[in-house]
Amino acid sequence: MTAPAQTIINFGLLAKPSIYTHTLDEDIREFIHTFENEAIANDWDEATKLKKIRIAFKGIALKIFDENIKDDSQNSTVKTWTGMKNKILDVYKKNPAMLRERMKKDHKRVN
């Protein structure tokens, strides 16, 4: 007797990527950790993580990314996932007061 045929179902993404908006209750380190776990679940390689990270930032976080990280893409350290991750963490680590102030200003403009 032969084993029954198995149906293969393509579920697409196994883990829907998180979004980071830089609110006061969000932690960039937790976001990066979650993003890396989602990348593992979705079987993303280094190049895919580099492509997907920008779309994970929204609102103020996207502005911060564009102003501080995207423009530095010619720098060889951000051509790898490790370089990109370190650059993101470095921007948030070096400038917490500036980033909080920026967030308050942008929030006031919306309200």
C-alpha positions in Angstrom: 0.0 0.0 0.0 1.4 3.4 -0.9 1.3 6.5 1.4 -1.4 9.0 0.6 -0.3 12.0 -1.5 0.4 15.1 0.4 -0.9 18.5 -0.5 1.6 21.3 -0.4 0.2 24.6 0.6 2.1 27.8 0.0 1.3 30.1 2.9 3.6 32.9 1.6 5.1 34.8 4.5 5.1 32.7 7.6 5.7 35.8 9.7 4.3 39.2 8.7 7.0 41.8 9.1 6.6 44.2 12.0 6.4 48.0 11.6 8.5 50.5 13.5 7.1 54.0 14.0 9.3 55.3 16.8 6.6 55.9 19.4 7.7 56.3 23.1 6.7 52.7 23.9 8.8 51.2 21.1 12.3 50.0 21.5 14.5 49.9 18.4 16.5 46.9 19.8 13.3 44.9 20.3 12.2 45.8 16.8 15.5 44.7 15.2 15.3 41.4 17.2 11.8 40.8 16.1 12.6 41.7 12.5 15.5 39.2 12.5 13.2 36.5 13.9 10.7 37.3 11.1 13.5 37.1 8.6 14.4 33.6 9.8 10.8 32.4 9.7 10.4 33.8 6.2 13.8 32.4 5.1 15.1 35.8 4.0 18.7 36.1 3.0 21.0 39.1 3.7 20.0 40.9 0.5 16.3 40.4 1.2 16.6 41.8 4.8 18.4 44.9 3.3 15.5 45.4 0.9 12.7 44.8 3.4 14.0 46.9 6.4 13.2 50.3 4.8 9.5 49.3 4.4 9.3 48.3 8.0 9.8 51.9 9.1 6.7 54.3 9.0 6.1 57.9 9.9 8.8 59.6 12.0 10.9 56.4 12.0 11.0 56.4 8.2 12.1 60.1 8.2 14.8 59.2 10.6 15.9 56.3 8.4 15.9 58.3 5.2 17.8 61.2 6.8 20.4 59.2 8.7 20.8 55.8 7.1 19.5 55.8 3.5 21.7 58.7 2.5 24.7 56.8 3.8 24.1 53.8 1.6 27.3 54.4 -0.4 29.2 53.5 2.8 30.3 49.9 2.5 29.2 49.1 6.1 25.5 49.3 5.1 25.8 47.0 2.2 25.5 44.0 4.6 22.7 43.2 7.0 25.1 43.5 10.0 26.3 46.9 8.8 22.7 48.1 8.4 21.7 46.8 11.8 24.6 48.4 13.5 24.0 51.7 11.6 20.4 51.8 12.7 21.2 51.0 16.3 24.0 53.5 16.3 21.7 56.3 15.0 19.2 55.7 17.8 21.9 55.2 20.4 23.8 58.4 19.6 20.9 60.7 19.2 18.1 59.7 21.7 17.3 63.3 22.8 17.3 64.6 19.2 15.1 61.8 18.1 12.6 62.3 21.0 12.5 66.1 20.2 11.9 65.4 16.6 9.1 63.0 17.4 7.4 65.6 19.6 7.7 68.3 16.9 6.3 65.9 14.2 3.5 64.8 16.5 2.5 68.4 17.1 2.3 69.1 13.4 -0.1 66.2 12.9 -2.4 67.3 15.8 
